[in-house]
Amino acid sequence: MANVNLKHVTKKFEDKVVAVADFNLDIEDKEFIVFVGPSGCGKTTTLRMVAGLEEVTEGEIFIDGRLVNHMQPKDRDIAMVFQNYALYPHMTVFENMAYSLKLKKIPKNEIKASVYEAAKLLEIEHLLHRKPKALSGGQRQRVALGRAIVRKPKVFLMDEPLSNLDAKLRAQMRTKISKLHQQLQTTFIYVTHDQTEAMTMGTRIVVMKDGYIQQMDSPQRLYEKPNNLFVAGFIGSPQMNFREVMVEKFGEEIYLKFGKSSIKLPYEKAKKLEELNYLGREVIMGIRPEAIFDQEIYLDSLADCVVEAEVEVVEMLGSEILLNVKIEGTDFIAKVDPQKQVKVGEIIKLALDPGKIHIFDKETEKTIT
Ligand code: ATP
């Protein structure tokens, strides 16, 4: 078992900079947890506190039920993989991987077995005799992973381990690390600023901003039910489109009005806005690019939600087209069918799926519905 529990953990640097504020998280055994957020949000500091490389200012950290606040990193039964690999240049791959086991005075034949087992898992058996300088970036990163694996830690901590790799290799290593997690059946805590990495790897994602947790959820829930404007904008690529709109009631129906355009809301969303006294007030509307349609069938069935858009850029991605358009003076991106011929400068009609619209409070930026 390797649960990790953070209770009211705060980190202040020089008693001023609050890098992490009242962080509470219970990580279950075998979970793949990802900390994600923009630069400076406190994700590395949190990981370093779990590793024991940074002191906790307030709060408690437990690994496997044991309070570790004052425990040395080497006694915590964790292994950390860094962005810069941190391999010993004068040692071969085998020696790099064997090093921590040697220090523990493990018998030679056991060390050899462990290193070969990890090398096989990572497909680097043929590189064991080489020195790090004779390896590619991707191979070095595998060695760094191998060095962590041989120690059979209770928890793997990874800080942006793929950020020095090119895009293609990064995608391959993402899959490799996800597979490793399944094979090793161990708790992983992974730090990244890249939301794609977080979404594809994490079983649970912790989105952070300015030292605070914004939301902790499965990738799907983060995508479909973001708690606030920040999470909505951070998760998803291309990102969610936003626009300030007015909530207005005509007859029995409630509309979001902006410029000459209006979107009729479905009953549940309309009811919520009315109950919470948003009629006659401005809110922020959010809609993902794939919830905007240009096909006739949607323009007919969603006739109360159709807007005019001026096409500014057409990006052909093969399986889809990204249309950069202006709607009532605001930039929107729509992901549409590649069959359709659209020209720059053209005025087209687009339907905004009202069931997929997110509505945020303008002041608090929290999700209303
Ligand atoms: P990045 O993605 O850029 O690595 P991060 O989310 O990992 O960012 P942290 O490195 O945890 O962020 O830093 C959080 C905050 O703490 C930042 O404001 C940073 O400047 C500050 N900070 C980090 N380390 C120190 C330090 N040793 N002394 C003072 N302030 C620090």
Boltz pocket constraint, residues with backbone or C-beta under 6 A from the ligand:
constraints:
  - pocket:
      binder: B
      contacts: [[A, 13], [A, 14], [A, 17], [A, 18], [A, 19], [A, 37], [A, 38], [A, 39], [A, 40], [A, 41], [A, 42], [A, 43], [A, 44], [A, 45], [A, 46], [A, 193]]
      max_distance: 6.0
